[in-house]
Amino acid sequence: MGQVIQSIMAEPENTVEIVVHITETLGEQRRGDLVAGLEDNGGITTAEFCPLRYHLMLVRYDRDIYSSQDVLDRVRAQNVDARLIGPV
């Protein structure tokens, strides 16, 4: 139980989550590569595709480091056509 509390408390207050719409069909391997590429970045905490809705991606990031447009640019930099839906 103590580990969970520490994990929640360790997350900065300036973390926000957005929804990104992927406008092309990606296979499982490509989705995994995209998530890994985003999470390999210091300001992006987590990136994951919605179960059964593989065209929607939830991305949590530090707003002191990135803007939502910066995150979208990171997705597009991996040769993926995407659009910003908005905050969660």
HELIX and SHEET records of a PDB file:
HELIX    1   1 GLY A    2  ALA A   10  1                                   9    
HELIX    2   2 GLU A   28  GLU A   39  1                                  12    
HELIX    3   3 SER A   68  ARG A   76  1                                   9    
SHEET    1   A 4 ILE A  44  CYS A  50  0                                        
SHEET    2   A 4 ARG A  53  ASP A  62 -1                                        
SHEET    3   A 4 THR A  15  ILE A  22 -1                                        
SHEET    4   A 4 ALA A  82  PRO A  87 -1                                        
END                                                                             
